[in-house]
């Protein structure tokens, strides 16, 4: 159900059509608020944590973990440069969590969850070429 007098905040953020008008097609839009919403969304956090937990249990090889993540999220092999960038991201994330004083037993899951969030909110995840 859509209330015509009160626009839904989620739909308006993602350029939802005006429910009081006939709209045959929707305009494309990508704005920073959309990514910020998804990066901070509780559902996205839960899904990426579950995804990271799955990856952590599958392999201890970091490069293989990145490749598996790319295959699961994008349906393609990760390129060498992408693997390198991802591993750098995770390493820097782990260091920042250590500097913040996060317990060692929680750091890996948090770092890989952060990496998974970056994959889940990317344009490649949302748009099919």
MOPAC internal coordinates of N, CA, C and O (Angstrom, degrees):
PM7 1SCF
backbone

  N    0.0000 0     0.00 0     0.00 0    0    0    0
  C    1.4394 1     0.00 0     0.00 0    1    0    0
  C    1.5265 1   109.48 1     0.00 0    2    1    0
  O    1.2310 1   120.83 1   -40.80 1    3    2    1
  N    1.3109 1   116.02 1   139.20 1    3    2    1
  C    1.4550 1   121.75 1   178.18 1    5    3    2
  C    1.5188 1   108.37 1  -121.35 1    6    5    3
  O    1.2310 1   120.94 1   -53.78 1    7    6    5
  N    1.3186 1   115.81 1   126.22 1    7    6    5
  C    1.4596 1   119.49 1   173.90 1    9    7    6
  C    1.5214 1   108.20 1   -82.87 1   10    9    7
  O    1.2310 1   120.43 1   -57.39 1   11   10    9
  N    1.2835 1   116.78 1   122.61 1   11   10    9
  C    1.4571 1   120.69 1  -174.87 1   13   11   10
  C    1.5214 1   113.19 1   -72.86 1   14   13   11
  O    1.2310 1   119.86 1   154.30 1   15   14   13
  N    1.3119 1   117.87 1   -25.70 1   15   14   13
  C    1.4588 1   120.36 1  -177.95 1   17   15   14
  C    1.5220 1   112.95 1   -86.45 1   18   17   15
  O    1.2310 1   120.32 1   160.17 1   19   18   17
  N    1.3267 1   117.00 1   -19.83 1   19   18   17
  C    1.4565 1   120.95 1  -177.46 1   21   19   18
  C    1.5276 1   109.32 1  -125.65 1   22   21   19
  O    1.2310 1   120.86 1   -72.24 1   23   22   21
  N    1.3074 1   115.96 1   107.76 1   23   22   21
  C    1.4665 1   120.08 1  -179.97 1   25   23   22
  C    1.5230 1   109.87 1   -67.37 1   26   25   23
  O    1.2310 1   120.81 1   -41.85 1   27   26   25
  N    1.3055 1   116.06 1   138.15 1   27   26   25
  C    1.4587 1   121.29 1   178.15 1   29   27   26
  C    1.5332 1   108.11 1   -72.08 1   30   29   27
  O    1.2310 1   119.62 1   -51.17 1   31   30   29
  N    1.3471 1   118.34 1   128.83 1   31   30   29
  C    1.4733 1   119.79 1  -175.73 1   33   31   30
  C    1.5223 1   113.35 1   -61.46 1   34   33   31
  O    1.2310 1   119.79 1   143.28 1   35   34   33
  N    1.3213 1   118.01 1   -36.72 1   35   34   33
  C    1.4559 1   120.51 1   179.40 1   37   35   34
  C    1.5212 1   110.59 1   -65.98 1   38   37   35
  O    1.2310 1   120.49 1   134.30 1   39   38   37
  N    1.3330 1   116.68 1   -45.70 1   39   38   37
  C    1.4657 1   119.83 1  -178.83 1   41   39   38
  C    1.5234 1   111.54 1   -67.04 1   42   41   39
  O    1.2310 1   119.95 1   142.98 1   43   42   41
  N    1.3155 1   117.71 1   -37.02 1   43   42   41
  C    1.4593 1   119.30 1   179.24 1   45   43   42
  C    1.5251 1   110.84 1   -68.58 1   46   45   43
  O    1.2310 1   120.23 1   146.78 1   47   46   45
  N    1.3189 1   117.17 1   -33.22 1   47   46   45
  C    1.4604 1   120.88 1   177.54 1   49   47   46
  C    1.5228 1   111.04 1   -63.36 1   50   49   47
  O    1.2310 1   120.86 1   143.74 1   51   50   49
  N    1.3329 1   115.96 1   -36.26 1   51   50   49
  C    1.4586 1   120.78 1  -179.22 1   53   51   50
  C    1.5256 1   112.27 1  -101.85 1   54   53   51
  O    1.2310 1   120.94 1  -149.37 1   55   54   53
  N    1.3203 1   115.80 1    30.63 1   55   54   53
  C    1.4572 1   122.52 1   172.66 1   57   55   54
  C    1.5276 1   112.25 1    60.97 1   58   57   55
  O    1.2310 1   121.04 1  -136.33 1   59   58   57
  N    1.3197 1   115.62 1    43.67 1   59   58   57
  C    1.4630 1   120.11 1   178.09 1   61   59   58
  C    1.5199 1   111.30 1   -65.50 1   62   61   59
  O    1.2310 1   121.03 1   -29.21 1   63   62   61
  N    1.3003 1   115.63 1   150.79 1   63   62   61
  C    1.4672 1   121.34 1  -179.10 1   65   63   62
  C    1.5184 1   110.96 1   -69.35 1   66   65   63
  O    1.2310 1   120.39 1   -28.46 1   67   66   65
  N    1.3089 1   116.85 1   151.54 1   67   66   65
  C    1.4657 1   122.77 1   175.44 1   69   67   66
  C    1.5293 1   107.80 1   -69.20 1   70   69   67
  O    1.2310 1   120.05 1   -61.20 1   71   70   69
  N    1.3398 1   117.51 1   118.80 1   71   70   69
  C    1.4669 1   119.21 1  -175.33 1   73   71   70
  C    1.5290 1   114.19 1   -69.46 1   74   73   71
  O    1.2310 1   119.99 1   167.39 1   75   74   73
  N    1.3226 1   117.62 1   -12.61 1   75   74   73
  C    1.4619 1   118.99 1   179.72 1   77   75   74
  C    1.5238 1   112.39 1   -91.19 1   78   77   75
  O    1.2310 1   119.93 1   177.79 1   79   78   77
  N    1.3264 1   117.74 1    -2.21 1   79   78   77
  C    1.4613 1   122.18 1  -179.64 1   81   79   78
  C    1.5232 1   110.69 1  -122.23 1   82   81   79
  O    1.2310 1   121.43 1   -26.34 1   83   82   81
  N    1.3094 1   114.87 1   153.66 1   83   82   81
  C    1.4583 1   119.81 1   173.13 1   85   83   82
  C    1.5238 1   107.57 1   -79.51 1   86   85   83
  O    1.2310 1   120.48 1   -54.13 1   87   86   85
  N    1.3208 1   116.69 1   125.87 1   87   86   85
  C    1.4552 1   120.96 1  -176.16 1   89   87   86
  C    1.5246 1   109.41 1  -127.87 1   90   89   87
  O    1.2310 1   119.70 1   -76.94 1   91   90   89
  N    1.3356 1   118.18 1   103.06 1   91   90   89
  C    1.4634 1   120.22 1  -177.19 1   93   91   90
  C    1.5290 1   113.30 1   -71.61 1   94   93   91
  O    1.2310 1   120.13 1   151.28 1   95   94   93
  N    1.3207 1   117.36 1   -28.72 1   95   94   93
  C    1.4649 1   119.78 1   177.89 1   97   95   94
  C    1.5231 1   108.80 1  -147.88 1   98   97   95
  O    1.2310 1   121.34 1   -24.97 1   99   98   97
  N    1.2982 1   115.05 1   155.03 1   99   98   97
  C    1.4510 1   121.00 1  -177.07 1  101   99   98
  C    1.5179 1   110.20 1  -105.99 1  102  101   99
  O    1.2310 1   120.39 1   -37.33 1  103  102  101
  N    1.3212 1   116.87 1   142.67 1  103  102  101
  C    1.4584 1   121.44 1   176.72 1  105  103  102
  C    1.5228 1   109.75 1   -70.65 1  106  105  103
  O    1.2310 1   120.88 1   -32.10 1  107  106  105
  N    1.3260 1   115.92 1   147.90 1  107  106  105
  C    1.4600 1   120.60 1   173.63 1  109  107  106
  C    1.5179 1   109.25 1   -83.45 1  110  109  107
  O    1.2310 1   120.71 1   -38.51 1  111  110  109
  N    1.3030 1   116.24 1   141.49 1  111  110  109
  C    1.4551 1   119.61 1   174.36 1  113  111  110
  C    1.5166 1   109.45 1  -154.05 1  114  113  111
  O    1.2310 1   121.41 1   -37.55 1  115  114  113
  N    1.3027 1   114.90 1   142.45 1  115  114  113
  C    1.4580 1   120.99 1   170.34 1  117  115  114
  C    1.5186 1   106.13 1  -136.70 1  118  117  115
  O    1.2310 1   121.05 1   -60.40 1  119  118  117
  N    1.3008 1   115.59 1   119.60 1  119  118  117
  C    1.4589 1   121.02 1   178.96 1  121  119  118
  C    1.5186 1   108.46 1  -130.78 1  122  121  119
  O    1.2310 1   121.06 1   -18.98 1  123  122  121
  N    1.3052 1   115.58 1   161.02 1  123  122  121
  C    1.4647 1   120.77 1  -176.50 1  125  123  122
  C    1.5263 1   112.19 1   -58.98 1  126  125  123
  O    1.2310 1   119.88 1   145.58 1  127  126  125
  N    1.3113 1   117.84 1   -34.42 1  127  126  125
  C    1.4592 1   120.50 1  -178.72 1  129  127  126
  C    1.5236 1   112.08 1   -61.22 1  130  129  127
  O    1.2310 1   119.98 1   148.38 1  131  130  129
  N    1.3184 1   117.64 1   -31.62 1  131  130  129
  C    1.4532 1   120.28 1   178.26 1  133  131  130
  C    1.5270 1   110.55 1   -64.94 1  134  133  131
  O    1.2310 1   120.27 1   133.95 1  135  134  133
  N    1.3189 1   117.08 1   -46.05 1  135  134  133
  C    1.4640 1   120.40 1   178.81 1  137  135  134
  C    1.5190 1   111.08 1   -66.13 1  138  137  135
  O    1.2310 1   120.30 1   138.21 1  139  138  137
  N    1.3183 1   117.03 1   -41.79 1  139  138  137
  C    1.4602 1   119.78 1   179.26 1  141  139  138
  C    1.5236 1   111.16 1   -62.92 1  142  141  139
  O    1.2310 1   120.54 1   140.07 1  143  142  141
  N    1.3121 1   116.58 1   -39.93 1  143  142  141
  C    1.4600 1   120.03 1   177.94 1  145  143  142
  C    1.5289 1   110.11 1   -60.03 1  146  145  143
  O    1.2310 1   120.76 1   133.04 1  147  146  145
  N    1.3151 1   116.15 1   -46.96 1  147  146  145
  C    1.4582 1   119.89 1  -177.70 1  149  147  146
  C    1.5320 1   112.10 1   -69.44 1  150  149  147
  O    1.2310 1   120.27 1   142.38 1  151  150  149
  N    1.3270 1   117.08 1   -37.62 1  151  150  149
  C    1.4625 1   119.72 1   178.98 1  153  151  150
  C    1.5224 1   111.72 1   -64.19 1  154  153  151
  O    1.2310 1   119.91 1   151.55 1  155  154  153
  N    1.3163 1   117.78 1   -28.45 1  155  154  153
  C    1.4584 1   121.95 1  -177.66 1  157  155  154
  C    1.5237 1   113.53 1  -103.99 1  158  157  155
  O    1.2310 1   119.83 1  -178.68 1  159  158  157
  N    1.3067 1   117.93 1     1.32 1  159  158  157
  C    1.4564 1   121.97 1  -176.83 1  161  159  158
  C    1.5300 1   110.98 1   -74.32 1  162  161  159
  O    1.2310 1   120.69 1   -47.14 1  163  162  161
  N    1.3305 1   116.29 1   132.86 1  163  162  161
  C    1.4663 1   121.19 1  -177.70 1  165  163  162
  C    1.5280 1   112.05 1   -61.85 1  166  165  163
  O    1.2310 1   119.89 1   140.76 1  167  166  165
  N    1.3219 1   117.82 1   -39.24 1  167  166  165
  C    1.4644 1   120.73 1   178.99 1  169  167  166
  C    1.5293 1   110.71 1   -62.41 1  170  169  167
  O    1.2310 1   120.44 1   135.94 1  171  170  169
  N    1.3257 1   116.76 1   -44.06 1  171  170  169
  C    1.4708 1   120.79 1   179.01 1  173  171  170
  C    1.5256 1   109.61 1   -63.33 1  174  173  171
  O    1.2310 1   120.04 1   138.66 1  175  174  173
  N    1.3248 1   117.52 1   -41.34 1  175  174  173
  C    1.4682 1   120.41 1   178.44 1  177  175  174
  C    1.5289 1   110.92 1   -60.65 1  178  177  175
  O    1.2310 1   120.20 1   136.29 1  179  178  177
  N    1.3115 1   117.22 1   -43.71 1  179  178  177
  C    1.4598 1   120.13 1  -179.19 1  181  179  178
  C    1.5259 1   111.27 1   -65.62 1  182  181  179
  O    1.2310 1   120.41 1   136.78 1  183  182  181
  N    1.3243 1   116.82 1   -43.22 1  183  182  181
  C    1.4619 1   120.17 1  -179.32 1  185  183  182
  C    1.5237 1   111.64 1   -65.79 1  186  185  183
  O    1.2310 1   120.19 1   139.19 1  187  186  185
  N    1.3311 1   117.25 1   -40.81 1  187  186  185
  C    1.4652 1   119.64 1  -179.43 1  189  187  186
  C    1.5248 1   111.27 1   -71.67 1  190  189  187
  O    1.2310 1   120.15 1   147.72 1  191  190  189
  N    1.3252 1   117.33 1   -32.28 1  191  190  189
  C    1.4639 1   119.86 1   175.27 1  193  191  190
  C    1.5276 1   110.13 1   -65.62 1  194  193  191
  O    1.2310 1   120.55 1   135.95 1  195  194  193
  N    1.3182 1   116.56 1   -44.05 1  195  194  193
  C    1.4710 1   120.02 1   177.03 1  197  195  194
  C    1.5286 1   111.22 1   -62.86 1  198  197  195
  O    1.2310 1   120.64 1   139.14 1  199  198  197
  N    1.3317 1   116.37 1   -40.86 1  199  198  197
  C    1.4592 1   121.33 1   179.24 1  201  199  198
  C    1.5270 1   110.08 1   -64.25 1  202  201  199
  O    1.2310 1   120.16 1   135.28 1  203  202  201
  N    1.3230 1   117.31 1   -44.72 1  203  202  201
  C    1.4658 1   121.50 1   179.42 1  205  203  202
  C    1.5266 1   110.39 1   -63.54 1  206  205  203
  O    1.2310 1   120.40 1   138.50 1  207  206  205
  N    1.3237 1   116.83 1   -41.50 1  207  206  205
  C    1.4644 1   120.66 1   178.50 1  209  207  206
  C    1.5396 1   109.67 1   -60.08 1  210  209  207
  O    1.2310 1   120.77 1   138.79 1  211  210  209
  N    1.3280 1   116.14 1   -41.21 1  211  210  209
  C    1.4704 1   120.76 1   177.65 1  213  211  210
  C    1.5271 1   110.61 1   -61.60 1  214  213  211
  O    1.2310 1   120.46 1   133.37 1  215  214  213
  N    1.3373 1   116.73 1   -46.63 1  215  214  213
  C    1.4626 1   120.07 1  -179.13 1  217  215  214
  C    1.5204 1   111.40 1   -63.40 1  218  217  215
  O    1.2310 1   120.38 1   140.26 1  219  218  217
  N    1.3242 1   116.88 1   -39.74 1  219  218  217
  C    1.4639 1   120.96 1  -179.00 1  221  219  218
  C    1.5262 1   112.08 1   -64.77 1  222  221  219
  O    1.2310 1   120.41 1   149.37 1  223  222  221
  N    1.3212 1   116.82 1   -30.63 1  223  222  221
  C    1.4618 1   119.70 1   179.78 1  225  223  222
  C    1.5278 1   112.64 1   -84.10 1  226  225  223
  O    1.2310 1   120.29 1   162.38 1  227  226  225
  N    1.3187 1   117.05 1   -17.62 1  227  226  225
  C    1.4693 1   120.42 1  -176.70 1  229  227  226
  C    1.5238 1   113.46 1   -79.01 1  230  229  227
  O    1.2310 1   120.38 1   139.08 1  231  230  229
  N    1.3540 1   116.87 1   -40.92 1  231  230  229
  C    1.4611 1   119.72 1  -175.87 1  233  231  230
  C    1.5201 1   110.70 1  -155.93 1  234  233  231
  O    1.2310 1   121.26 1   -29.03 1  235  234  233
  N    1.3371 1   115.20 1   150.97 1  235  234  233
  C    1.4659 1   121.41 1   174.50 1  237  235  234
  C    1.5228 1   111.41 1   -94.99 1  238  237  235
  O    1.2310 1   120.27 1   166.95 1  239  238  237
  N    1.3265 1   117.09 1   -13.05 1  239  238  237
  C    1.4631 1   122.25 1   178.60 1  241  239  238
  C    1.5289 1   108.37 1   -75.12 1  242  241  239
  O    1.2310 1   120.58 1   -63.76 1  243  242  241
  N    1.3458 1   116.49 1   116.24 1  243  242  241
  C    1.4612 1   120.83 1  -174.03 1  245  243  242
  C    1.5253 1   112.55 1   -63.46 1  246  245  243
  O    1.2310 1   120.13 1   136.59 1  247  246  245
  N    1.3282 1   117.36 1   -43.41 1  247  246  245
  C    1.4672 1   120.21 1   179.40 1  249  247  246
  C    1.5234 1   110.57 1   -64.30 1  250  249  247
  O    1.2310 1   120.37 1   139.14 1  251  250  249
  N    1.3249 1   116.90 1   -40.86 1  251  250  249
  C    1.4658 1   120.47 1   178.07 1  253  251  250
  C    1.5271 1   110.43 1   -64.60 1  254  253  251
  O    1.2310 1   120.36 1   145.63 1  255  254  253
  N    1.3217 1   116.91 1   -34.37 1  255  254  253
  C    1.4592 1   121.16 1   177.95 1  257  255  254
  C    1.5361 1   110.96 1   -64.58 1  258  257  255
  O    1.2310 1   120.89 1   136.75 1  259  258  257
  N    1.3308 1   115.91 1   -43.25 1  259  258  257
  C    1.4689 1   120.03 1   177.46 1  261  259  258
  C    1.5254 1   110.12 1   -63.45 1  262  261  259
  O    1.2310 1   120.51 1   135.18 1  263  262  261
  N    1.3196 1   116.62 1   -44.82 1  263  262  261
  C    1.4689 1   120.40 1  -179.45 1  265  263  262
  C    1.5220 1   111.41 1   -62.68 1  266  265  263
  O    1.2310 1   120.48 1   139.21 1  267  266  265
  N    1.3228 1   116.69 1   -40.79 1  267  266  265
  C    1.4629 1   120.46 1   177.28 1  269  267  266
  C    1.5286 1   110.34 1   -64.22 1  270  269  267
  O    1.2310 1   120.45 1   138.38 1  271  270  269
  N    1.3174 1   116.74 1   -41.62 1  271  270  269
  C    1.4607 1   120.72 1   177.85 1  273  271  270
  C    1.5165 1   112.11 1   -60.93 1  274  273  271
  O    1.2310 1   120.42 1   135.67 1  275  274  273
  N    1.3208 1   116.80 1   -44.33 1  275  274  273
  C    1.4674 1   120.79 1   178.00 1  277  275  274
  C    1.5209 1   111.33 1   -62.72 1  278  277  275
  O    1.2310 1   120.93 1   138.30 1  279  278  277
  N    1.3185 1   115.82 1   -41.70 1  279  278  277
  C    1.4621 1   118.64 1  -179.56 1  281  279  278
  C    1.5252 1   110.70 1   -65.22 1  282  281  279
  O    1.2310 1   120.11 1   139.07 1  283  282  281
  N    1.3185 1   117.40 1   -40.93 1  283  282  281
  C    1.4612 1   121.06 1  -178.98 1  285  283  282
  C    1.5256 1   112.19 1   -71.57 1  286  285  283
  O    1.2310 1   120.03 1   140.99 1  287  286  285
  N    1.3168 1   117.54 1   -39.01 1  287  286  285
  C    1.4685 1   120.63 1  -175.45 1  289  287  286
  C    1.5276 1   111.75 1   -85.64 1  290  289  287
  O    1.2310 1   120.20 1   133.55 1  291  290  289
  N    1.3274 1   117.22 1   -46.45 1  291  290  289
  C    1.4619 1   120.59 1  -174.73 1  293  291  290
  C    1.5239 1   114.01 1  -103.27 1  294  293  291
  O    1.2310 1   120.24 1   166.47 1  295  294  293
  N    1.3183 1   117.14 1   -13.53 1  295  294  293
  C    1.4575 1   119.74 1  -179.24 1  297  295  294
  C    1.5109 1   113.27 1    71.43 1  298  297  295
  O    1.2310 1   120.82 1  -150.92 1  299  298  297
  N    1.3268 1   116.03 1    29.08 1  299  298  297
  C    1.4680 1   120.21 1   179.48 1  301  299  298
  C    1.5220 1   109.08 1  -149.30 1  302  301  299
  O    1.2310 1   121.47 1   -14.63 1  303  302  301
  N    1.3369 1   114.79 1   165.37 1  303  302  301
  C    1.4600 1   119.99 1   176.60 1  305  303  302
  C    1.5240 1   109.77 1   -75.03 1  306  305  303
  O    1.2310 1   120.82 1   -35.23 1  307  306  305
  N    1.3201 1   116.03 1   144.77 1  307  306  305
  C    1.4632 1   121.20 1   174.64 1  309  307  306
  C    1.5222 1   108.80 1   -79.04 1  310  309  307
  O    1.2310 1   120.67 1   -41.17 1  311  310  309
  N    1.3212 1   116.33 1   138.83 1  311  310  309
  C    1.4580 1   120.74 1   175.81 1  313  311  310
  C    1.5245 1   108.90 1   -77.71 1  314  313  311
  O    1.2310 1   120.20 1   -20.14 1  315  314  313
  N    1.3150 1   117.22 1   159.86 1  315  314  313
  C    1.4616 1   122.12 1  -177.19 1  317  315  314
  C    1.5287 1   111.44 1   -57.67 1  318  317  315
  O    1.2310 1   120.11 1   136.65 1  319  318  317
  N    1.3173 1   117.40 1   -43.35 1  319  318  317
  C    1.4672 1   120.74 1   179.68 1  321  319  318
  C    1.5344 1   110.91 1   -64.01 1  322  321  319
  O    1.2310 1   120.37 1   141.81 1  323  322  321
  N    1.3120 1   116.89 1   -38.19 1  323  322  321
  C    1.4627 1   120.67 1   177.77 1  325  323  322
  C    1.5261 1   111.39 1   -64.35 1  326  325  323
  O    1.2310 1   120.69 1   137.84 1  327  326  325
  N    1.3201 1   116.29 1   -42.16 1  327  326  325
  C    1.4615 1   120.57 1   178.50 1  329  327  326
  C    1.5254 1   109.41 1   -61.14 1  330  329  327
  O    1.2310 1   120.65 1   134.57 1  331  330  329
  N    1.3218 1   116.36 1   -45.43 1  331  330  329
  C    1.4630 1   120.91 1  -179.98 1  333  331  330
  C    1.5225 1   111.36 1   -61.08 1  334  333  331
  O    1.2310 1   120.48 1   134.56 1  335  334  333
  N    1.3232 1   116.70 1   -45.44 1  335  334  333
  C    1.4715 1   120.45 1   179.77 1  337  335  334
  C    1.5296 1   111.47 1   -64.53 1  338  337  335
  O    1.2310 1   120.71 1   139.78 1  339  338  337
  N    1.3007 1   116.25 1   -40.22 1  339  338  337
  C    1.4654 1   120.23 1   179.83 1  341  339  338
  C    1.5180 1   111.33 1   -65.08 1  342  341  339
  O    1.2310 1   120.44 1   136.85 1  343  342  341
  N    1.3178 1   116.76 1   -43.15 1  343  342  341
  C    1.4541 1   119.98 1   179.43 1  345  343  342
  C    1.5264 1   111.28 1   -66.15 1  346  345  343
  O    1.2310 1   120.51 1   144.53 1  347  346  345
  N    1.3221 1   116.63 1   -35.47 1  347  346  345
  C    1.4632 1   120.47 1   175.22 1  349  347  346
  C    1.5190 1   110.22 1   -64.53 1  350  349  347
  O    1.2310 1   120.33 1   136.60 1  351  350  349
  N    1.3232 1   116.98 1   -43.40 1  351  350  349
  C    1.4670 1   121.79 1   177.81 1  353  351  350
  C    1.5281 1   110.96 1   -58.57 1  354  353  351
  O    1.2310 1   120.51 1   130.74 1  355  354  353
  N    1.3208 1   116.62 1   -49.26 1  355  354  353
  C    1.4670 1   120.72 1  -178.33 1  357  355  354
  C    1.5249 1   110.29 1   -63.81 1  358  357  355
  O    1.2310 1   120.17 1   138.36 1  359  358  357
  N    1.3255 1   117.27 1   -41.64 1  359  358  357
  C    1.4606 1   120.89 1   179.39 1  361  359  358
  C    1.5340 1   111.05 1   -61.84 1  362  361  359
  O    1.2310 1   120.41 1   134.51 1  363  362  361
  N    1.3192 1   116.82 1   -45.49 1  363  362  361
  C    1.4688 1   120.14 1   178.83 1  365  363  362
  C    1.5223 1   110.97 1   -65.13 1  366  365  363
  O    1.2310 1   120.38 1   142.10 1  367  366  365
  N    1.3147 1   116.87 1   -37.90 1  367  366  365
  C    1.4613 1   121.20 1   177.91 1  369  367  366
  C    1.5332 1   109.89 1   -63.12 1  370  369  367
  O    1.2310 1   120.38 1   135.43 1  371  370  369
  N    1.3333 1   116.88 1   -44.57 1  371  370  369
  C    1.4620 1   120.97 1   178.66 1  373  371  370
  C    1.5223 1   111.07 1   -60.24 1  374  373  371
  O    1.2310 1   120.38 1   137.88 1  375  374  373
  N    1.3209 1   116.87 1   -42.12 1  375  374  373
  C    1.4638 1   120.67 1   178.93 1  377  375  374
  C    1.5248 1   111.73 1   -64.49 1  378  377  375
  O    1.2310 1   120.61 1   139.18 1  379  378  377
  N    1.3261 1   116.44 1   -40.82 1  379  378  377
  C    1.4718 1   118.71 1   179.78 1  381  379  378
  C    1.5279 1   111.03 1   -67.84 1  382  381  379
  O    1.2310 1   120.26 1   144.06 1  383  382  381
  N    1.3230 1   117.12 1   -35.94 1  383  382  381
  C    1.4645 1   119.86 1   177.24 1  385  383  382
  C    1.5251 1   111.01 1   -67.28 1  386  385  383
  O    1.2310 1   120.66 1   142.67 1  387  386  385
  N    1.3287 1   116.34 1   -37.33 1  387  386  385
  C    1.4596 1   119.98 1   177.02 1  389  387  386
  C    1.5265 1   110.37 1   -65.25 1  390  389  387
  O    1.2310 1   120.78 1   137.71 1  391  390  389
  N    1.3405 1   116.11 1   -42.29 1  391  390  389
  C    1.4635 1   120.19 1   179.18 1  393  391  390
  C    1.5307 1   111.75 1   -64.11 1  394  393  391
  O    1.2310 1   120.42 1   148.90 1  395  394  393
  N    1.3300 1   116.80 1   -31.10 1  395  394  393
  C    1.4639 1   121.07 1   178.21 1  397  395  394
  C    1.5253 1   112.23 1   -77.50 1  398  397  395
  O    1.2310 1   120.40 1   168.32 1  399  398  397
  N    1.3334 1   116.84 1   -11.68 1  399  398  397
  C    1.4505 1   120.60 1   178.44 1  401  399  398
  C    1.5185 1   114.81 1    90.49 1  402  401  399
  O    1.2310 1   120.12 1  -162.02 1  403  402  401
  N    1.3191 1   117.38 1    17.98 1  403  402  401
  C    1.4666 1   119.67 1   178.02 1  405  403  402
  C    1.5326 1   108.77 1   -67.73 1  406  405  403
  O    1.2310 1   120.10 1   -41.87 1  407  406  405
  N    1.3256 1   117.40 1   138.13 1  407  406  405
  C    1.4715 1   120.17 1   177.96 1  409  407  406
  C    1.5320 1   111.43 1   -57.08 1  410  409  407
  O    1.2310 1   121.32 1   -36.90 1  411  410  409
  N    1.3221 1   115.09 1   143.10 1  411  410  409
  C    1.4660 1   121.19 1  -175.26 1  413  411  410
  C    1.5193 1   113.08 1   -59.12 1  414  413  411
  O    1.2310 1   120.00 1   147.36 1  415  414  413
  N    1.3282 1   117.61 1   -32.64 1  415  414  413
  C    1.4642 1   119.76 1  -176.88 1  417  415  414
  C    1.5253 1   113.19 1   -72.71 1  418  417  415
  O    1.2310 1   119.63 1   167.30 1  419  418  417
  N    1.3257 1   118.32 1   -12.70 1  419  418  417
  C    1.4704 1   121.04 1   179.56 1  421  419  418
  C    1.5246 1   113.42 1  -105.19 1  422  421  419
  O    1.2310 1   120.16 1   167.87 1  423  422  421
  N    1.3135 1   117.30 1   -12.13 1  423  422  421
  C    1.4783 1   120.46 1  -173.03 1  425  423  422
  C    1.5217 1   113.75 1   -63.76 1  426  425  423
  O    1.2310 1   119.88 1   134.02 1  427  426  425
  N    1.3057 1   117.83 1   -45.98 1  427  426  425
  C    1.4711 1   120.19 1  -175.63 1  429  427  426
  C    1.5206 1   110.71 1   -61.92 1  430  429  427
  O    1.2310 1   120.22 1   133.59 1  431  430  429
  N    1.3184 1   117.18 1   -46.41 1  431  430  429
  C    1.4667 1   119.43 1   179.88 1  433  431  430
  C    1.5223 1   110.98 1   -61.81 1  434  433  431
  O    1.2310 1   120.20 1   137.57 1  435  434  433
  N    1.3126 1   117.22 1   -42.43 1  435  434  433
  C    1.4677 1   120.69 1  -179.68 1  437  435  434
  C    1.5256 1   111.67 1   -65.87 1  438  437  435
  O    1.2310 1   120.50 1   137.47 1  439  438  437
  N    1.3371 1   116.65 1   -42.53 1  439  438  437
  C    1.4708 1   119.72 1  -179.67 1  441  439  438
  C    1.5217 1   111.59 1   -65.86 1  442  441  439
  O    1.2310 1   120.28 1   135.29 1  443  442  441
  N    1.3282 1   117.07 1   -44.71 1  443  442  441
  C    1.4648 1   119.72 1  -179.97 1  445  443  442
  C    1.5284 1   111.06 1   -70.86 1  446  445  443
  O    1.2310 1   119.89 1   151.26 1  447  446  445
  N    1.3135 1   117.82 1   -28.74 1  447  446  445
  C    1.4728 1   120.41 1   173.98 1  449  447  446
  C    1.5229 1   110.07 1   -66.44 1  450  449  447
  O    1.2310 1   120.33 1   138.46 1  451  450  449
  N    1.3269 1   116.97 1   -41.54 1  451  450  449
  C    1.4656 1   120.79 1   176.96 1  453  451  450
  C    1.5125 1   111.60 1   -61.32 1  454  453  451
  O    1.2310 1   120.68 1   139.09 1  455  454  453
  N    1.3211 1   116.31 1   -40.91 1  455  454  453
  C    1.4638 1   120.31 1   177.41 1  457  455  454
  C    1.5265 1   110.29 1   -64.56 1  458  457  455
  O    1.2310 1   120.83 1   137.52 1  459  458  457
  N    1.3272 1   116.02 1   -42.48 1  459  458  457
  C    1.4702 1   119.83 1   179.46 1  461  459  458
  C    1.5276 1   110.84 1   -63.42 1  462  461  459
  O    1.2310 1   119.80 1   142.58 1  463  462  461
  N    1.3321 1   117.98 1   -37.42 1  463  462  461
  C    1.4754 1   119.99 1   177.01 1  465  463  462
  C    1.5153 1   110.69 1   -60.99 1  466  465  463
  O    1.2310 1   120.61 1   140.03 1  467  466  465
  N    1.3236 1   116.43 1   -39.97 1  467  466  465
  C    1.4679 1   119.61 1   178.00 1  469  467  466
  C    1.5271 1   110.66 1   -61.49 1  470  469  467
  O    1.2310 1   120.12 1   140.80 1  471  470  469
  N    1.3303 1   117.38 1   -39.20 1  471  470  469
  C    1.4624 1   120.09 1   177.47 1  473  471  470
  C    1.5234 1   111.40 1   -67.90 1  474  473  471
  O    1.2310 1   120.87 1   136.15 1  475  474  473
  N    1.3199 1   115.95 1   -43.85 1  475  474  473
  C    1.4672 1   120.84 1  -174.44 1  477  475  474
  C    1.5307 1   113.27 1   -67.95 1  478  477  475
  O    1.2310 1   119.76 1   154.03 1  479  478  477
  N    1.3172 1   118.06 1   -25.97 1  479  478  477
  C    1.4656 1   119.17 1  -178.48 1  481  479  478
  C    1.5260 1   112.12 1  -103.12 1  482  481  479
  O    1.2310 1   120.20 1  -170.57 1  483  482  481
  N    1.3169 1   117.22 1     9.43 1  483  482  481
  C    1.4619 1   120.62 1  -179.77 1  485  483  482
  C    1.5293 1   111.39 1   -77.04 1  486  485  483
  O    1.2310 1   121.19 1   -21.87 1  487  486  485
  N    1.3059 1   115.32 1   158.13 1  487  486  485
  C    1.4630 1   120.45 1   177.16 1  489  487  486
  C    1.5242 1   111.63 1   -62.53 1  490  489  487
  O    1.2310 1   120.12 1   144.28 1  491  490  489
  N    1.3132 1   117.38 1   -35.72 1  491  490  489
  C    1.4617 1   120.12 1  -179.09 1  493  491  490
  C    1.5312 1   111.01 1   -62.81 1  494  493  491
  O    1.2310 1   120.20 1   147.93 1  495  494  493
  N    1.3173 1   117.23 1   -32.07 1  495  494  493
  C    1.4635 1   120.65 1   178.84 1  497  495  494
  C    1.5245 1   111.18 1   -70.98 1  498  497  495
  O    1.2310 1   120.45 1   144.34 1  499  498  497
  N    1.3347 1   116.74 1   -35.66 1  499  498  497
  C    1.4599 1   121.22 1  -175.35 1  501  499  498
  C    1.5144 1   114.72 1   -87.99 1  502  501  499
  O    1.2310 1   119.85 1   149.70 1  503  502  501
  N    1.3152 1   117.89 1   -30.30 1  503  502  501
  C    1.4575 1   121.23 1  -173.17 1  505  503  502
  C    1.5246 1   111.27 1  -114.93 1  506  505  503
  O    1.2310 1   120.57 1   -44.26 1  507  506  505
  N    1.2926 1   116.53 1   135.74 1  507  506  505
  C    1.4499 1   122.25 1   177.18 1  509  507  506
  C    1.5234 1   108.12 1   -98.43 1  510  509  507
  O    1.2310 1   120.43 1   -53.69 1  511  510  509
  N    1.3271 1   116.78 1   126.31 1  511  510  509
  C    1.4750 1   120.57 1   177.31 1  513  511  510
  C    1.5004 1   109.70 1   -83.32 1  514  513  511
  O    1.2310 1   120.10 1   180.00 1  515  514  513

